[in-house]
Amino acid sequence: MPAVTLSSSRALVRPRPSPRPSLLRTWLQRIRTRRALAALHPDQARDAGLEPWDLRAEIGKPFWRA
């Protein structure tokens, strides 16, 4: 049986996963986190050590702002 070789001018190269999260993933995480903070009861926020003004400032930020 003859051997068949397939040669390609382009090698198959898989992109390496980036060591840091993608920008989209970061934005989605910020959206989820800020929604969770907005859903906290004031007593829960106080138990977590969050001041009301800090909480309002974080919730009010747009997702693209850290």
C-alpha positions as CSV (number, residue, x, y, z in Angstrom):
1,M,0.0,0.0,0.0
2,P,1.6,3.3,-1.0
3,A,2.1,6.0,1.7
4,V,0.2,9.2,1.2
5,T,1.6,12.4,2.5
6,L,-0.3,15.6,2.6
7,S,1.8,18.7,2.5
8,S,0.5,22.0,3.2
9,S,2.1,25.3,2.7
10,R,0.4,26.5,5.9
11,A,1.0,24.7,9.2
12,L,-2.0,24.4,11.5
13,V,-1.3,26.7,14.4
14,R,-3.8,27.0,17.2
15,P,-3.9,30.4,18.9
16,R,-2.7,30.3,22.4
17,P,-5.3,31.4,25.0
18,S,-4.5,34.8,26.4
19,P,-3.2,34.8,29.9
20,R,-5.5,37.6,30.9
21,P,-9.3,37.7,30.4
22,S,-10.7,39.3,27.3
23,L,-12.1,42.7,27.4
24,L,-15.6,41.4,26.8
25,R,-15.3,38.9,29.6
26,T,-14.1,41.7,31.9
27,W,-17.0,44.0,31.0
28,L,-19.6,41.2,31.5
29,Q,-18.1,40.4,34.9
30,R,-18.4,44.1,35.9
31,I,-22.0,44.1,34.8
32,R,-22.8,41.0,36.9
33,T,-20.9,42.3,39.9
34,R,-22.6,45.7,39.9
35,R,-26.0,44.1,39.5
36,A,-25.3,41.9,42.5
37,L,-24.2,44.8,44.5
38,A,-27.4,46.7,43.5
39,A,-29.5,43.8,44.7
40,L,-28.0,43.7,48.2
41,H,-30.2,44.7,51.1
42,P,-28.6,47.6,53.1
43,D,-28.1,45.3,56.1
44,Q,-26.1,42.9,53.9
45,A,-24.0,45.7,52.5
46,R,-23.2,46.8,56.1
47,D,-22.4,43.3,57.1
48,A,-19.9,43.1,54.2
49,G,-18.3,46.3,55.3
50,L,-19.5,48.4,52.4
51,E,-20.4,52.0,53.0
52,P,-23.6,53.3,51.3
53,W,-21.8,56.0,49.4
54,D,-19.1,53.7,48.1
55,L,-21.8,51.2,47.1
56,R,-23.8,53.9,45.2
57,A,-20.6,55.1,43.5
58,E,-19.7,51.6,42.3
59,I,-23.2,50.7,41.1
60,G,-23.4,54.0,39.2
61,K,-20.3,53.4,37.1
62,P,-20.6,52.3,33.5
63,F,-19.4,48.8,32.7
64,W,-16.3,50.0,30.8
65,R,-15.0,52.0,33.8
66,A,-13.0,50.1,36.4
